[in-house]
Amino acid sequence: MARYATTDIHGCLLSFRHLVEEKLKLTPQDELYVLGDYVNKGPDSRGVLDYLMRLPDRGYQVVCLRGNHDQELLDAARGLEHLTWASADDRALTLQSFGVSRVEDIPAPYLCWLDDLPYQFELPDFVLVHAGFNFRLPPAEMRRDWHTMLNTKEFVMDASRLGGKRLLHGHVPTPTSTVQQRAEGHAQAIGLDTGCVYRHNPELSHLAALNLDTFALTLQPNMEEPYEIAKR
């Protein structure tokens, strides 16, 4: 059995499938943890959700967390479009993938799946979250601060607040070389967002999957067909 974590797929279905099936060669005995942001920015948000929703039906062990873009899509579908929901080009790509012209018309099963996603997940040796925690808060309050868990871009790691466990997160696109260094150094906090969707940024443009037992990092380059949003 192997345990893997990856994050921030952002509609890059071809890249994600190749990572799972060809690079990791995932088996039903393995565990896959995905740290959020399945939708927006990239070309096939619906395809990513379809793929993730089918994996458990095919016998795979997959845990998916909630990301800020997943939350924003949910909010928009509930009529809260006055809240931040991506750029016009971003919205167009997402709606096109679902075959609808209005976010309210996204089929209910996708919205229900997103709405059931947890904000965090705990393993014996890792805590998983999309963005991070506000470590200045008391531990119990820190674990209920949903906004920070989805949106923070910086934090000061305090392992004592996590019972000495390491933290895995995504959310902030980080050069692949930096993520590689942190994985090789068994850092206490490792951000795995290597900005796959930004296919024209050479220091990004990859999905990163971390083996939670060996700390080996697998990098999958963006292999999508050309799409509008491609540079950070």
Secondary structure, 3 states (H helix, E strand, C coil): CCEEEECCCCCCHHHHHHHHHHHCCCCCCCEEEECCCCCCCCCCHHHHHHHHHHCHHHCCEEEECCCHHHHHHHHHHCCCCCCCCCCHHHHHHHHHHHCCCCHHHCCHHHHHHHHCCCCEEECCCEEEECCCCCCCCCHHHHCCCHHHHHHCCCCCCCHHHHCCCEEEECCCCCCHHHHHHHHHCCCCEEECCCECCCCCCCCCCEEEEEECCCCCEEEEECCCCCCCCCCC
